[in-house]
Amino acid sequence: MVMKLLKGDGFGWRLMGFALMCCLASGAQASEHDFHGEKTLGVRAGYAGYSQSALAGVEFTYRFNRWLRVAPAADYVFRHNGEDALLVDVNVQFPLNFSRDRMAFYPEIGLNFSSWNMHGARNEGYDDATTRVSRLGMNLGAGYEVDLTPSFRVGVACTYTFIRKYNGFNALVNVAYRF
């Protein structure tokens, strides 16, 4: 049907151009939110796939504009099978807002520092540093969030961490205060 409209006397092309201009104009209009400088501070909990354990942590976000924000986070992976970890992430998120800017889907990419502790793996006479493995890695993931009120946000996210010998996914639920 679209091709039929476009083959005609140009009316279809004008209609398509008008629709495109309307879409661009609606995106260019100032929304009810001023995204520049928006910050959130929240808690998150979830599941760490590598160790098959629970994790909990905090996340801070700072938004530079409508399309870009940075999201540093720190999580603790609870001990399971003698391993626990501290994960520190610095992710860049690209929010795609919809539903009058109350909901957003965001892909994310970032850096990860993981410090894994091995308990019971060696004789207890060794110091703590000999049972720790620290590595740098890369995160790739996506999330979805909903603003329940102007200052209260909930969301879910899933990231995969590419790191030597400790690859795995993290599934998270977060609650954040927006200011």
C-alpha positions as CSV (number, residue, x, y, z in Angstrom):
1,M,0.0,0.0,0.0
2,V,2.8,2.4,0.8
3,M,4.5,1.7,-2.5
4,K,1.2,2.3,-4.3
5,L,1.0,5.8,-2.6
6,L,4.5,6.6,-3.6
7,K,4.1,5.7,-7.3
8,G,1.3,8.2,-7.8
9,D,1.4,11.9,-8.7
10,G,3.6,12.9,-5.7
11,F,0.9,13.1,-3.2
12,G,2.3,10.0,-1.4
13,W,5.8,11.6,-1.3
14,R,4.3,14.8,0.2
15,L,2.3,12.8,2.7
16,M,5.5,10.8,3.7
17,G,7.5,14.0,4.0
18,F,4.8,15.7,6.1
19,A,4.7,12.6,8.4
20,L,8.5,12.6,8.7
21,M,8.6,16.4,9.5
22,C,5.9,15.8,12.2
23,C,7.9,13.0,13.8
24,L,11.1,15.1,13.7
25,A,9.3,18.2,15.1
26,S,7.7,16.2,17.9
27,G,11.2,14.8,18.9
28,A,12.7,18.3,18.7
29,Q,10.1,19.9,20.9
30,A,11.0,20.5,24.5
31,S,9.5,17.7,26.5
32,E,8.2,18.0,30.0
33,H,11.6,16.8,31.3
34,D,14.9,18.7,31.1
35,F,17.2,15.8,30.8
36,H,20.5,17.7,31.0
37,G,22.0,17.1,34.5
38,E,19.4,14.6,35.6
39,K,20.8,12.3,38.3
40,T,19.6,9.2,40.0
41,L,20.8,7.2,43.0
42,G,19.5,3.8,43.6
43,V,19.9,0.3,44.9
44,R,19.8,-2.9,42.9
45,A,19.6,-6.6,43.4
46,G,19.7,-9.6,41.1
47,Y,21.4,-12.7,40.0
48,A,25.1,-13.2,38.9
49,G,25.2,-16.0,36.3
50,Y,28.9,-16.8,36.6
51,S,28.8,-17.8,40.3
52,Q,25.1,-18.6,40.3
53,S,24.6,-16.4,43.2
54,A,22.7,-13.3,44.4
55,L,24.1,-9.8,44.0
56,A,23.3,-6.4,45.5
57,G,24.7,-3.0,45.0
58,V,24.2,0.7,44.3
59,E,24.1,2.7,41.1
60,F,24.4,6.4,40.3
61,T,23.5,7.9,36.9
62,Y,24.2,11.3,35.4
63,R,22.5,12.3,32.2
64,F,24.3,14.6,29.7
65,N,21.3,15.0,27.3
66,R,18.3,13.2,26.1
67,W,20.3,10.4,24.5
68,L,23.4,9.8,26.7
69,R,24.1,9.1,30.4
70,V,26.9,7.6,32.4
71,A,26.1,5.0,35.1
72,P,28.8,4.0,37.6
73,A,27.8,1.1,39.9
74,A,29.3,-1.1,42.6
75,D,27.9,-4.6,43.3
76,Y,28.7,-7.4,45.8
77,V,28.2,-11.0,44.6
78,F,27.4,-13.1,47.6
79,R,29.5,-16.2,48.4
80,H,28.5,-19.4,46.6
81,N,30.7,-22.4,46.2
82,G,33.5,-20.6,48.0
83,E,33.6,-17.6,45.7
84,D,32.4,-14.0,46.2
85,A,33.2,-10.8,44.4
86,L,33.2,-7.1,44.2
87,L,32.2,-5.7,40.8
88,V,32.7,-2.1,39.8
89,D,31.2,-0.9,36.5
90,V,31.3,2.3,34.6
91,N,28.7,2.0,31.8
92,V,27.4,4.4,29.2
93,Q,23.7,4.1,28.5
94,F,21.7,5.4,25.5
95,P,18.1,5.9,26.7
96,L,15.3,5.7,24.2
97,N,12.4,7.3,25.9
98,F,8.7,6.7,25.0
99,S,5.3,7.0,26.5
100,R,5.7,10.7,27.2
101,D,9.2,10.2,28.5
102,R,7.9,8.1,31.5
103,M,9.5,4.8,30.1
104,A,12.8,4.1,28.5
105,F,14.7,1.2,26.9
106,Y,18.4,1.6,26.9
107,P,21.3,-0.3,25.5
108,E,24.5,0.0,27.5
109,I,28.3,-0.6,27.1
110,G,31.0,-0.1,29.6
111,L,34.0,-1.2,31.6
112,N,34.1,-3.6,34.5
113,F,36.6,-4.3,37.3
114,S,36.0,-7.5,39.1
115,S,37.8,-8.8,42.2
116,W,36.9,-12.4,42.9
117,N,37.7,-14.0,46.3
118,M,38.3,-17.8,46.6
119,H,37.5,-19.1,50.1
120,G,38.7,-22.4,51.2
121,A,40.7,-22.9,48.0
122,R,44.1,-22.8,49.8
123,N,45.5,-23.4,53.2
124,E,44.2,-20.8,55.7
125,G,47.8,-19.8,56.5
126,Y,47.9,-17.8,53.2
127,D,47.0,-14.1,53.3
128,D,44.0,-12.7,51.6
129,A,45.8,-11.4,48.6
130,T,46.8,-15.0,47.5
131,T,43.2,-16.0,47.2
132,R,42.0,-13.0,45.1
133,V,41.8,-12.6,41.4
134,S,41.2,-9.1,40.0
135,R,40.5,-8.5,36.3
136,L,39.3,-5.8,33.9
137,G,36.5,-6.6,31.5
138,M,33.8,-5.1,29.3
139,N,30.0,-4.9,29.8
140,L,27.3,-5.1,27.1
141,G,23.7,-5.1,28.0
142,A,20.2,-3.5,27.9
143,G,17.6,-2.3,30.4
144,Y,14.1,-1.0,30.7
145,E,12.9,1.6,33.3
146,V,9.6,3.2,34.3
147,D,9.2,6.5,36.2
148,L,6.4,5.8,38.7
149,T,6.5,9.4,40.0
150,P,8.6,12.4,39.0
151,S,11.3,11.3,41.5
152,F,10.9,7.5,41.8
153,R,12.1,5.1,39.1
154,V,12.1,1.3,38.9
155,G,13.8,-0.8,36.2
156,V,15.3,-4.1,35.1
157,A,18.6,-4.7,33.3
158,C,20.6,-7.5,32.0
159,T,24.3,-7.2,31.2
160,Y,26.9,-9.7,30.0
161,T,30.5,-9.2,31.3
162,F,33.3,-10.3,29.0
163,I,36.2,-11.0,31.3
164,R,38.9,-13.7,31.1
165,K,37.8,-16.8,32.9
166,Y,34.9,-15.0,34.6
167,N,32.5,-14.4,31.7
168,G,28.9,-14.2,32.8
169,F,25.6,-12.3,32.8
170,N,24.0,-10.3,35.6
171,A,20.2,-9.9,35.8
172,L,19.2,-6.9,37.9
173,V,16.2,-5.1,39.3
174,N,16.7,-1.5,40.5
175,V,14.9,1.2,42.4
176,A,16.2,4.7,42.1
177,Y,15.5,8.2,43.4
178,R,15.7,10.8,40.6
179,F,16.8,14.3,41.4
